[in-house]
Amino acid sequence: MSGLKLVNVSKRYGEVSVVERISLNIAPGEFVVLLGPSGCGKSTILRMIAGLETADHGEIHLDGVRIDPLPPGARGVAMVFQNYALYPHMTVRDNLSFGLRNIATPRDEIDKRIAAAAESLEIVHLLSRRPGELSGGQKQRVAIARAIVKEPKAFLFDEPLSNLDAALRSRTRIELAQLHRRLASTMIFVTHDQVEAMTLADRIVVLNERRIEQIGSPMEIYERPATRFVATFAGSPRMNILSANVSPDDNGDARVSIPGVCSFQSAIPFLSLPQRGDFFVGLRPEHVRIAACDGAELRGEIQLVERLGERTLAHVKLPNGEVIVAEDVGASRIDAGEACGLKICAEAAHLFDGDGAGHHARRP
């Protein structure tokens, strides 16, 4: 297995900076997802690793060997594209064998690799068909199989599921996770879909504005976001962010006051916070629960209800005019236009300072 290392990698197109001094270590056999909005540089990073773009600065190493000076075919990586990039006039078998024939791989070896990949991805019955005769999901499997037969040191996936419908995308995610377990290969996967990132990754690299915002496991990203951007990008629905004031409590933790709404004691050490500047409190919807109005310290008016089956989400207008998303049980009877009480899980609150840096409760 092969590890991948990026050292201060940058890319510009004329006066436009696309990637700025990205450094990243990916362990052998690790599944890493590059997550971020359109234009953050994630696909450009992948293309620089593959050799489809030239890095203006920095180095790229694979298995201890510097590969950025090498041509794409000599780098030991295989890329799966968003649009499949299959040759329409060739059969599936010919699409899988084309790259191997170009490097003079023996025929017996080609047949062996195609048979193994086709069986692994359950496309044996498609080998004689052409891409025009395949569904979107079948084309994606063929594109993945074409990467597998190259036996690369690392697999690169550039938003490979974005052209699939929701049901097929969910099934293909499972198949990719199973494929990674079988191959135990290094995989780098680019997406803007945080559900794909959370369900597939060993580690997530969150990118924004050409830079890395945070690197961590899916639950580290979700539970302890390093920045306000990460907090609102990872998680569906997004984290509630409200203006807040903070002050020290008797036990040294921060007391959080949402002006015109409520105040509560957090589990965040006050001394860990900047001593001046603006603050925002972050609350996941599952940490704001619908409660009866009677006796509730916090009340609001329900603006919108989303019934998702296993849970219900309510968009609640607070007394200060801000709207917060709260959670209720799947069989909830709440409705828009009604008043409701809210119960906040204070221990799960996050704080973000004026620079966007995250501050969290003490680790248990």
C-alpha positions as CSV (number, residue, x, y, z in Angstrom):
1,M,0.0,0.0,0.0
2,S,1.1,3.5,-0.8
3,G,0.8,6.8,1.1
4,L,0.4,10.2,-0.5
5,K,2.0,13.5,0.6
6,L,1.4,17.0,-0.7
7,V,3.9,19.7,0.4
8,N,2.9,23.4,0.0
9,V,1.1,22.8,-3.3
10,S,-0.3,25.9,-5.1
11,K,-2.0,26.5,-8.4
12,R,-2.8,29.7,-10.2
13,Y,-4.6,30.5,-13.5
14,G,-3.1,33.9,-14.4
15,E,-4.0,36.3,-11.6
16,V,-6.5,33.9,-10.1
17,S,-5.3,31.7,-7.2
18,V,-7.1,28.4,-7.1
19,V,-5.1,26.5,-4.5
20,E,-2.8,28.1,-1.9
21,R,0.0,26.1,-0.2
22,I,-1.9,23.0,0.6
23,S,0.0,20.4,2.7
24,L,-1.6,17.0,3.4
25,N,-0.4,13.5,4.5
26,I,-2.6,10.5,3.5
27,A,-1.7,7.2,5.1
28,P,-1.4,4.0,3.0
29,G,-4.9,2.4,2.6
30,E,-6.7,5.5,3.9
31,F,-10.0,6.7,2.4
32,V,-9.8,10.5,2.4
33,V,-12.5,12.8,1.2
34,L,-11.9,16.4,0.0
35,L,-15.1,18.2,0.9
36,G,-16.0,21.8,0.1
37,P,-18.2,24.1,-2.0
38,S,-17.8,24.6,-5.7
39,G,-14.7,26.7,-6.5
40,C,-12.8,25.8,-3.3
41,G,-10.0,24.0,-5.2
42,K,-10.7,20.3,-4.4
43,S,-11.0,19.1,-8.0
44,T,-7.8,21.0,-8.9
45,I,-5.9,19.3,-6.1
46,L,-7.1,15.9,-7.5
47,R,-6.1,16.8,-11.0
48,M,-2.6,17.9,-9.9
49,I,-2.1,14.6,-8.2
50,A,-3.2,12.8,-11.4
51,G,-0.9,15.0,-13.5
52,L,-3.8,16.6,-15.5
53,E,-2.8,20.0,-14.0
54,T,0.7,21.2,-13.2
55,A,1.4,22.5,-9.7
56,D,2.9,26.0,-9.8
57,H,4.6,25.4,-6.4
58,G,5.2,22.5,-4.0
59,E,5.8,18.8,-4.3
60,I,3.6,15.7,-4.5
61,H,5.0,12.3,-3.3
62,L,3.5,8.8,-3.6
63,D,4.9,5.8,-1.9
64,G,8.0,7.9,-1.0
65,V,8.7,8.9,-4.6
66,R,8.2,12.5,-5.9
67,I,5.6,12.2,-8.8
68,D,4.8,15.8,-9.8
69,P,7.6,15.9,-12.4
70,L,6.3,12.7,-13.9
71,P,3.8,12.3,-16.8
72,P,0.3,11.2,-15.8
73,G,0.8,7.6,-17.0
74,A,3.9,7.1,-14.9
75,R,2.5,8.3,-11.6
76,G,0.8,5.1,-10.4
77,V,-2.6,6.6,-9.9
78,A,-6.0,5.9,-11.6
79,M,-8.8,8.5,-11.8
80,V,-12.5,8.0,-12.0
81,F,-14.3,11.0,-13.5
82,Q,-17.7,12.6,-12.9
83,N,-18.7,12.1,-16.6
84,Y,-17.4,8.5,-16.8
85,A,-15.1,9.3,-19.8
86,L,-15.8,6.0,-21.5
87,Y,-15.1,5.5,-25.2
88,P,-18.6,5.2,-26.8
89,H,-17.5,3.1,-29.8
90,M,-15.8,0.4,-27.7
91,T,-17.3,-2.4,-25.7
92,V,-17.0,-2.5,-21.9
93,R,-14.2,-5.1,-22.3
94,D,-12.3,-2.9,-24.7
95,N,-12.7,0.1,-22.5
96,L,-11.2,-1.8,-19.6
97,S,-8.4,-3.2,-21.7
98,F,-7.4,-0.1,-23.7
99,G,-5.0,1.4,-21.2
100,L,-3.4,-1.9,-20.4
101,R,-2.9,-2.6,-24.1
102,N,-1.2,0.8,-24.5
103,I,1.5,-0.2,-22.0
104,A,2.0,-3.6,-23.6
105,T,0.5,-5.7,-20.8
106,P,0.4,-9.4,-21.7
107,R,-3.0,-10.6,-23.0
108,D,-3.3,-13.2,-20.3
109,E,-2.7,-10.6,-17.6
110,I,-5.3,-8.3,-19.1
111,D,-7.9,-11.0,-19.2
112,K,-7.2,-11.9,-15.6
113,R,-7.5,-8.4,-14.4
114,I,-10.7,-7.7,-16.3
115,A,-12.3,-10.9,-15.0
116,A,-11.4,-10.0,-11.4
117,A,-12.7,-6.4,-11.7
118,A,-15.8,-7.4,-13.5
119,E,-16.7,-10.0,-10.9
120,S,-16.0,-7.7,-8.1
121,L,-18.3,-5.0,-9.5
122,E,-20.9,-7.4,-10.9
123,I,-20.5,-6.3,-14.5
124,V,-19.5,-9.6,-16.1
125,H,-22.8,-9.6,-18.1
126,L,-22.0,-6.1,-19.5
127,L,-18.6,-6.8,-21.0
128,S,-19.9,-7.1,-24.5
129,R,-22.1,-4.0,-24.4
130,R,-21.2,-0.4,-25.4
131,P,-21.6,2.6,-23.1
132,G,-24.7,3.7,-24.9
133,E,-26.4,0.5,-23.8
134,L,-25.7,1.1,-20.1
135,S,-27.5,2.9,-17.4
136,G,-25.8,5.7,-15.4
137,G,-25.0,3.3,-12.5
138,Q,-23.6,0.7,-14.9
139,K,-21.4,3.3,-16.6
140,Q,-20.0,4.3,-13.2
141,R,-19.2,0.7,-12.3
142,V,-17.4,0.4,-15.6
143,A,-15.4,3.6,-14.9
144,I,-14.4,2.2,-11.5
145,A,-13.5,-1.1,-13.0
146,R,-11.3,0.6,-15.6
147,A,-9.4,2.2,-12.7
148,I,-9.1,-1.1,-10.8
149,V,-7.6,-3.1,-13.7
150,K,-4.7,-0.6,-13.7
151,E,-3.8,-1.8,-10.2
152,P,-2.7,1.7,-9.2
153,K,-1.0,2.8,-6.0
154,A,-3.9,5.3,-5.4
155,F,-7.4,5.8,-6.6
156,L,-8.7,9.3,-7.4
157,F,-12.5,9.9,-7.5
158,D,-13.7,13.3,-8.9
159,E,-17.4,13.6,-7.8
160,P,-18.2,10.2,-9.3
161,L,-21.7,10.0,-7.9
162,S,-23.1,13.4,-8.8
163,N,-24.7,12.2,-12.0
164,L,-26.7,9.4,-10.3
165,D,-30.2,9.7,-8.9
166,A,-30.6,9.7,-5.1
167,A,-31.4,6.0,-4.7
168,L,-28.5,4.9,-6.9
169,R,-26.2,7.3,-5.3
170,S,-26.9,5.8,-1.9
171,R,-26.4,2.2,-3.2
172,T,-23.1,3.2,-5.0
173,R,-21.8,4.8,-1.8
174,I,-22.2,1.4,-0.1
175,E,-20.5,-0.3,-3.0
176,L,-17.5,2.1,-2.8
177,A,-17.1,1.5,0.9
178,Q,-17.2,-2.2,0.4
179,L,-14.7,-1.9,-2.5
180,H,-12.3,0.0,-0.3
181,R,-12.5,-2.7,2.4
182,R,-11.7,-5.4,-0.2
183,L,-8.9,-3.6,-1.9
184,A,-7.4,-1.8,1.1
185,S,-6.1,0.8,-1.3
186,T,-5.4,4.5,-0.8
187,M,-8.4,6.5,-2.1
188,I,-9.0,10.2,-2.5
189,F,-12.6,11.2,-3.1
190,V,-13.8,14.7,-4.1
191,T,-17.3,15.8,-3.3
192,H,-19.4,18.8,-2.2
193,D,-21.9,16.4,-0.6
194,Q,-21.3,16.2,3.1
195,V,-23.4,13.0,3.4
196,E,-21.0,11.3,1.0
197,A,-18.1,12.6,3.0
198,M,-19.5,11.5,6.4
199,T,-20.4,8.0,5.2
200,L,-17.3,7.1,3.2
201,A,-14.3,8.8,4.8
202,D,-11.7,7.7,7.2
203,R,-10.8,11.4,7.4
204,I,-12.3,14.5,5.8
205,V,-10.4,17.4,4.5
206,V,-12.7,20.5,4.5
207,L,-11.6,23.1,2.0
208,N,-12.8,26.7,1.6
209,E,-11.5,29.6,-0.3
210,R,-8.4,27.7,-1.6
211,R,-7.3,26.5,1.8
212,I,-7.8,23.7,4.3
213,E,-10.2,24.6,7.1
214,Q,-10.0,21.4,9.0
215,I,-8.8,17.8,8.8
216,G,-10.4,15.1,11.0
217,S,-12.5,12.0,11.2
218,P,-16.2,12.5,10.2
219,M,-17.3,12.7,13.9
220,E,-14.5,15.1,14.8
221,I,-15.6,17.4,11.9
222,Y,-19.2,17.1,13.1
223,E,-18.8,17.4,16.8
224,R,-15.8,19.8,17.1
225,P,-15.8,22.0,14.0
226,A,-12.6,24.1,13.9
227,T,-14.4,27.1,12.3
228,R,-17.8,28.5,11.8
229,F,-17.6,27.6,8.1
230,V,-17.0,23.9,8.9
231,A,-19.9,24.0,11.4
232,T,-22.4,25.2,8.9
233,F,-21.0,23.1,5.9
234,A,-20.9,19.7,7.7
235,G,-24.3,18.5,8.9
236,S,-27.8,18.4,7.4
237,P,-29.6,20.5,8.3
238,R,-26.8,23.0,9.0
239,M,-25.9,24.1,12.5
240,N,-27.9,27.0,14.0
241,I,-25.7,30.1,14.4
242,L,-27.0,32.9,16.6
243,S,-25.5,36.1,17.9
244,A,-24.5,35.8,21.5
245,N,-22.8,37.5,24.5
246,V,-20.5,35.6,26.9
247,S,-19.5,36.0,30.5
248,P,-17.8,33.9,33.1
249,D,-19.9,31.7,35.3
250,D,-19.0,30.7,38.9
251,N,-17.4,27.4,37.8
252,G,-15.2,29.1,35.2
253,D,-17.3,28.1,32.2
254,A,-18.8,30.5,29.7
255,R,-22.4,31.7,30.3
256,V,-24.0,32.3,26.9
257,S,-26.7,34.9,26.4
258,I,-28.7,35.1,23.2
259,P,-30.0,38.7,23.3
260,G,-33.8,38.9,23.7
261,V,-34.1,35.1,23.8
262,C,-32.4,33.3,26.8
263,S,-29.2,32.6,28.6
264,F,-27.6,29.3,29.7
265,Q,-24.4,27.9,31.2
266,S,-22.3,26.2,28.6
267,A,-19.5,23.6,29.2
268,I,-16.9,25.8,27.4
269,P,-14.1,27.1,29.5
270,F,-14.3,30.9,29.6
271,L,-10.6,31.4,29.7
272,S,-10.2,29.6,26.4
273,L,-12.2,32.4,24.7
274,P,-10.8,35.7,23.3
275,Q,-11.3,38.4,25.9
276,R,-13.1,40.7,23.5
277,G,-14.9,40.7,20.2
278,D,-18.1,39.3,18.8
279,F,-19.4,35.8,19.5
280,F,-21.9,33.4,18.0
281,V,-23.4,30.3,19.6
282,G,-23.8,27.2,17.5
283,L,-26.4,24.6,18.2
284,R,-27.2,21.4,16.1
285,P,-30.9,20.9,15.5
286,E,-30.8,17.7,17.5
287,H,-29.7,19.7,20.5
288,V,-32.7,22.0,20.3
289,R,-35.8,20.0,21.1
290,I,-39.5,20.9,20.8
291,A,-41.1,21.1,24.3
292,A,-44.4,22.0,25.7
293,C,-45.0,25.8,26.2
294,D,-46.0,25.3,29.8
295,G,-42.9,25.9,31.9
296,A,-40.5,26.3,29.0
297,E,-37.9,29.0,29.4
298,L,-37.6,29.5,25.7
299,R,-40.6,29.9,23.4
300,G,-41.1,30.6,19.7
301,E,-43.5,30.4,16.8
302,I,-43.3,27.5,14.3
303,Q,-42.8,28.9,10.8
304,L,-42.3,25.6,8.9
305,V,-42.4,21.9,9.6
306,E,-40.4,19.2,7.7
307,R,-41.6,15.7,8.3
308,L,-38.8,13.3,7.5
309,G,-40.2,10.1,8.9
310,E,-37.8,9.2,11.6
311,R,-37.7,12.8,12.9
312,T,-39.5,16.1,12.4
313,L,-37.7,19.4,11.9
314,A,-39.3,22.7,12.9
315,H,-38.2,26.1,11.8
316,V,-39.0,28.3,14.8
317,K,-39.0,32.1,15.0
318,L,-37.5,33.3,18.2
319,P,-38.6,36.4,20.2
320,N,-35.7,38.4,18.7
321,G,-36.8,37.6,15.2
322,E,-34.1,35.0,14.4
323,V,-35.1,31.6,13.2
324,I,-33.7,28.3,14.7
325,V,-34.2,24.8,13.5
326,A,-35.3,22.4,16.2
327,E,-36.0,18.7,16.2
328,D,-39.0,16.6,17.4
329,V,-40.0,13.0,17.2
330,G,-41.1,11.5,13.8
331,A,-44.7,11.2,14.9
332,S,-44.8,14.9,16.0
333,R,-48.2,16.6,15.9
334,I,-46.8,20.2,15.7
335,D,-47.8,22.4,12.9
336,A,-46.9,25.8,11.3
337,G,-48.4,28.8,13.1
338,E,-48.4,27.2,16.5
339,A,-46.4,28.4,19.6
340,C,-44.0,26.0,21.1
341,G,-41.4,25.7,23.8
342,L,-37.8,24.8,23.2
343,K,-35.3,22.9,25.3
344,I,-31.6,23.6,24.6
345,C,-28.9,21.0,25.4
346,A,-26.4,23.5,26.9
347,E,-23.6,21.0,27.2
348,A,-23.6,20.6,23.4
349,A,-23.3,24.3,22.5
350,H,-20.4,25.6,20.5
351,L,-19.0,29.2,20.4
352,F,-17.4,30.9,17.4
353,D,-15.5,34.1,17.8
354,G,-15.4,37.1,15.4
355,D,-12.6,35.4,13.4
356,G,-14.7,32.3,12.9
357,A,-12.6,30.0,15.2
358,G,-14.6,27.3,17.1
359,H,-14.5,26.8,20.8
360,H,-16.0,23.7,22.3
361,A,-16.8,22.0,25.6
362,R,-14.1,20.1,27.5
363,R,-13.5,16.6,26.2
364,P,-15.0,14.0,28.4
